[in-house]
């Protein structure tokens, strides 16, 4: 049995490629890297990779992580500038015994020495988004941080190996050097091939408070289904943060166990995800919360079309 699940509609095309790899006896690691690179390379997805939204100094700083659930090998980078495909750099770091999490100039020095592609990741479109947001902040009561969507994935191959990966440009207009949950093992992602894996997206500062991906895997190890595990972790953390702090940030989690069973939960109104398995063709779902359970529905063709149309529409400076 093979399978792969990912946060957001933006992962769909990547999962098409990953499904082809997995169906031909490819590895979970190759599937994850290929799928995430597809998202990183598409300039119209403004929260990941090339075209990612910049920090407050109008610099694109990228975070990514890779974890092998069989060996527990980990690799991660944070606040990386001017290099393409941070997921590949993170995977490369996972082969090291030490120095697995590198940030800023250290991550860039490693990437350069290892021969990864240098690339200016700030696009003209991202600059326009930035300038428009600056003007909006002067006129409207909005958060500068709106627009943070991590692509996170969990993959299972036919040999039973599991891998998790993440990639993001983080919060829009964040402080220089800010790192969220995405490259933090246990928060942004966690995977154990003997149990399953999880990956999260949302407000990293709140996701880290619950070590959410590890918690989901821990609950699956205690025989909760992936759906039961993600619902419990998502809703319990949302409730606890609200009680203690008055509010909770966005929390969305996808998970898959070592049988290819999957689950998704979110505390936001319009969360989407993509999933494919040996017995389930790659499908994009939208999901909403009803009480303490999620209702998943297949995204309509109209919604799918509008999703891309909206993200690729011409953008002019205000």
N, C-alpha and C positions, 0 to 999 in steps of 0.2 A: 504494500500500500504506500502511495506517495501523496503528498499534499502540500499546499502553500496558502497562507492567508496574509493579508496586508491591510494596513490602514488606508482609507480614502479611495475614492474613484481614481485618483491619479496613478494608482499602482496597476491599473487594469492591463495596459499594454505590456508592462514589465512581467506580469504574471502570465501573459500569453507566451512569452519567450521562456519563462521559467518552467511552465507546464511542459513545453516541448522537451526541455532538458531532462526533467524528471521522468517523463514517460518513456524516454530512451535510455533509462538506467543511469542517468547523470547524478551528480552528487548534490546534496542539499546546499552545500557551500557555493557551488557554481551557480545554482539556481537563484540563491539569494543575491549574490553579487551581480549577476546579470540583470535581475529584475530591478534592483535598486539603482544600478547605473542607468537604466532606461529612464527612470524618473529624474535622476540627477542631470541628465543631458538635455531634458526637454525644457526650453527656456520659459515657457508659459506657466509652469508650475512654480509660483513665486516663493515657495517656502522651503525649497530643496535645491541644492546644487547650483548649476549655472542659471543665472537669473534670480537667485535667491534674494530675499529682501535684506537690505543692509542694516548695520547698527546705527547708532545716533551720529557717528562720524562718516556715514555713507560708505562704510567698508563692509564687504561680505565676509563674515566669519562662519565657518562651517563646522558642524559636529557630526560624528558618525561612530558607530560601534559594530562589532562583529563578535559573536560567541558561538563556539562549537560545543554542542551539548553532549558529545561523546567523550571528548578529551578535556572539556572545560577550558580550552584555550580561549583567550580573550584578547581583543585588540580594539583600541579606541583613540580617537583624536578629538581635540576641542579647540575652538577659536582658530581654525586653520584658514589662512588666506592664500589666494592665488594658486590653488592647485585643483585640478579637475578630479572628479570621482573619489571623494573622501572614503566611500565604503571600501574601495580597493586598498587604500592606504591602511585603513583599520584592519582589514583582513591580513595584510602583510605583517602588521605588528603582532597579530595573534600567533604567529609562528615563533616569536621570541619567548624565551623563558622568563625574562624580566623586561622592564621598560615597555610595558604594554599599553599604557595610557600616556600620550604625549599631547601637549597643548602649545598654542601660539608659535613662537619662533622655533621652539624645539621640534614641534611637529613638522614645520616647514623645512627645517634643515634635514630631518629624516627623509621626508618625501623627495627632496632634491637629490640627496645622496643615493636613494633607492631607484631613481630614474623615473619617477612619476611625472606626468605632464603638467608643466606650468601653464596657467591660464588665468586671465583676468575674468573673474566670475561675476563682475558687476556689469550688467547689461544696460543699455539706454532705457529700456522699458522699466527696469528696477529703479533707475535714477528718477524717472518720471513719477513712479509710485511714491518715492521718497519725498520729492518736492511737493506733490499733491497732498501728502499726509501732513507735512509741515503747515501748509495753508489751512487744511481742515482743522488742525489743532487750534489755530487762532480763531476759528469761527464756531466750532461745535464742541460739545462736551463728549469727546470720544477718547478711548485709550490709544496711546501711540503704539501699543503692543499688538493690536488686532492683526490677525493674519499669520498665525504660527501653526503650521501643520507638519508634523514629522511623518515621514514615511517609515513605517516599522513593519517587519515581516517575520514570520516563523515558517520554516520549511522542514519537511520530512521526506527522506528518499527511500527507495525500495530496500535498502540495506538496514533501515531502521535508524539511520543517523539523522540528527536534527540540528538545525542552525537557526540563529536569530540575528537580525541586522537592523540597523537604524541609520537614517541620514536626515539632516535638517540644517537650515540656516538660522534656526532659533527665533526668538522674539524679534519682531520688526522694531527697529529703532532702539534696540537693547543697548546697555552700557558696553563699551569696548571691553572685550575679554570675558563677558558673561557666558557661562556654560550652563545648560539646563540638564534635564534628566537623560537626554538621548544617548550620550556616551557613558553613562553611569550604569555599570552592570548591577542588575537587581532592580533598578528603577525603570530606565528606558527599555530594558530588555533582559530576559533571562531564559535559559533553556537547559534542559536535562534530557538526554535522549532516552533515558529509562522512564521518563514521566511525560514531558511535554515542554512547551515554551510559550512565552507571552511577550508582547511588545505594546508600548503605550505611546499616546500622543495627547497633547493638551498643554496645560501650564506646568512647565517642568518643576518650578519651585514647589508646587503642591504635590505633584506626582512623587517627588523624592521623599516627601514627608511620610508617604505610605509604603515606600519600597515596593511599588505595586506589582511589577512583573515577577519578582521573586515570590511575593505572597500568592499570586495566582498559581504558580508552579507548586508551591508548598501545599496549597489546598487540593490541587489535582493529585498530588502524591498521597493525600488522605482520602482519595477515591471520589472527590467531587468531579462532576463532568466539567469540561471547559466552560460551558455556558453558566453553570452554577458558580464556578470559581470566579469568573470575571464579574458577574453580577454582585456577588458578595463583596469583593474587594472594592469595586467602583462605588457601590451605594453606601457601604460602611464608611469609606473615607470621605465621601461627599457629606454624609451626615455628621461625622465627627468634626470635620473642618468647619462646617456651618455652625455647629454648637459651640466650638471653642473660639472661633475667630470671626463669626458673623457671616462668612461667605466661603464658597469653595470655587476654585478655578476649574477650567475644563479638564475632565478626566475621561479618556476613552481607551479601551484596552481590547486587543485581539489575542486569541490564544488557540493553540492546537495541541492535542495530546499525541502520544506515540502510536495511536490507532488511526490517526487522521480525522478524529472528531474535533469540532471547532466550536468556539464561542466568542461572542462580542458583546460588550456593554459600554454605555456612554451616559454621561449626565448632560449632554447637550442635545439640542433639538434636531440638528441636521447632520448626523454622522453617517458616513458611508464607508464601505469596505469591499474588498474583492477577495474571493476565495476559489480555489480549484483543488480538486483531488482526483484520484484515479477513477472515482465513480461520480464525480460532480464537475461538470464543465465550468470553466472560468466564468464567474458570475459576479456582477456588482449588486450589492444590496444597500438599501437605506434602512436605518433602524431607529426606533423611538422607544422611549421608556413608558411602560404602563405599570404603575405601582412599583414593585420590586422585580419586575421582569422586563425583558426587551422583546419587541416584536420586529422581526426582520421581514422586509418585503423586497422583492426583486425590483431594481430601479427600472423605470419605464424608458422606452426608447426616446421619448421626448425629453425626459430629464437628462439622459445621457448626452443627447445632442446639445441641450442648453448648457450643460456643464462645460463642455469644451468651447462652445461659442462665447460664453461669458469670459472665460480665461484668455481667449485669443482675440477678443475684440480690440480694435485700434484704441490706443491710449494717448490722450493729449494732455499736456500740462495745463493746469487750471490758471 
